[in-house]
Every structure is written in C-alpha cells, then in structure tokens.
C-alpha cells in the first residue's frame, strides 16, 4: 500500500518567484525614490490609499426640505392651510430631484408629505364645497318659507 500522509503536518508552500517591479529602474530613479516617467500610469502599489468610502461616491445626503414637507403634510390633517403648502413644496422638491438625478435618503418623507398634502387639500376643498352647497340649500329653504 501507499504511504499515508498526515493532513495535520505542515507542508511547505511551493516557492513563488519574487514580483518584478512594474517599471525597470532607469535614469528617473534618483535619490532613492522612483520618479514616474511622464505619461505613464502610476502602479497600484505606489498609489496612496483611498479614504474610506471614496470609491463609492459622496455619502448619502438628505434633501433640505424633506422633513419640513412631511411635517407640513401631517399638520395639514389638523390645520388645513398646511396641506396645500406640503403639496406644493412636495411637487417642487420632486421636480428638483428628477432634474438633478441625485438620490436623497429622505425621498420617502417627501413623497409621504406630498401625498398627505394632496389628500387633505382635496378633502378640504370638498368640505368647503359641501358647506357652501349646504348654506345655499338652507338659504333657498328659508326664502321659500318666508
């Protein structure tokens, strides 16, 4: 039978050749530092490290009016004048976001505030119209009886 090997014995990894420098030293090697020839890319090993997060672009940011639009939308439930303001500001912010193409972390706040503003503005308009119709009917009944 063949010789059994112990899997727990340390085995020597195969020898690897030493890495070659990307550019051979030439007259541009002065005072112990390698000077990159003009027009040549800097090798990866000589590049300065990137700060954390930089390769992925700018960190996410909030739209400056996102929270205010949401608050105005919620206030529009109780104080009617805030509902159309939230709807207007929400439409304006949405158009600005679409034009710029930037994605904000609080876009959901903008859309919720805008929807609340739209719903409660429509409810307020319908309520005002119903009150006017109610008073017209009351006035018509009072005029016919008196």
N, C-alpha and C positions, 0 to 999 in steps of 0.2 A: 504494500500500500504506500501511498504517498505520504510525505511528511506533513504533519498537522501544524498549522500556524496559529499562534495565539493572537486573537484580534485586539488584545489589550496591550500588546507590545508596541512601543513607539517605533514607527517606521520613518526613515529619513525621506523627506520630500525630494522629488527629483530636482537636480540643480537647474536653476534658470539663468540664462545669460543676463549680464548686467545691462540695464537700459542705456541706450545710446542717447546722447544729448540731441535735441531736435535740430540744432544747427552746430556745425563744427566751429571751434574757436578760430578766429581769424584776427585781422588787424583791429576789428572792432572790440576785441577783448582787451580792455585797458584797466589798469589799477584794480585788478581783482574782481571787477564787475563786468558782466556780459552786456554789451551795448547792442541793442537790436538794430539790424540794418534797416534803412528806410524802406517803407513799402512792404515789409514782411509782418505777418501777424505775430503777436506775442504768444509763445507757447503757454498752454494751460498751467503748467507747473510754475510759471513766473508771474501769473496774473494775481492781483490782490484779491483776497476773498470777498465775496459779495456780502453785504449786510443781510441780516435775517429778513426774509420776506421780499426782498427786492426783485428777484426774478419773476415774481407773480404780479407785479404792478403795484399801484398805490393801494393802501389799505382801504377797506370799505368805509364809506362815509355816509352820514345822514343828510337828507335834504333839509335845508334850514327851516322850511315851513311845515314839515311833515307832522310834527307833534301839535302845532297850533291848529292845523286843519282838522286833526282828529278831535281835539278839544272843542273846537267850534261846532263840529258835527254832533258831538254829544250834548253840548249846551243848546243846540237847536231843538232838542227834544223838549226842553223846558222854557227856553227863551227864543221865540220864533225868529227874531231878527238874525240870529247866528246861523241858521240853516242855509239861507241863500249865500251868506258870506263864505261858509265852508264849501258849498257847491262851486262858487266862482273861483275861490283860491285852489280848490282841488283840480278843477279843469285847467287852470293856469299852470299849476305845478306839473300836471300830467303832460301838457303840451311841451313844457320846458324839458322834461325828462326824455320825451320822444325825440325832440330836436337835438339834444346833446348826446343821446345814446349812453349816458352814464347810468349805472345801476346803483341805486341807493339802498341802504339797509332798511329804511323805513318807508318803502314804497307801499307796503300794505297799510300803514297808518294813513297815507294819503288817499288810497282808494276807499278805505272804510269811512274816513271823514267825508269824502266826496259823496259816497252813497248815502250816508246819513243826512247830509245836507240836501241832497236831491229828494229823498223820500219825504223829509219833514217840510221842505219847501212846497212840494206838491200837496201834502196834507194841509198845510196852512192855506194855500190858495183855494183848495176845495172847501175848506172850512169857512173861509171868508165869503166864497160864492154862496154857500148854503145859508149863511147868516143873512146875506143881502136878499136872497130869494125869500127866506122866512119873513123878514121885515116887509118886503113888498107884499107878500100874501096877507100879513097882519093889517097893513095899511089899506089894502083892497077890501078886506072884510069890514074894517071899521068905516070906510067910506060908503059901502053899500048899506050899512045898517043905520047910519046916522045922517 
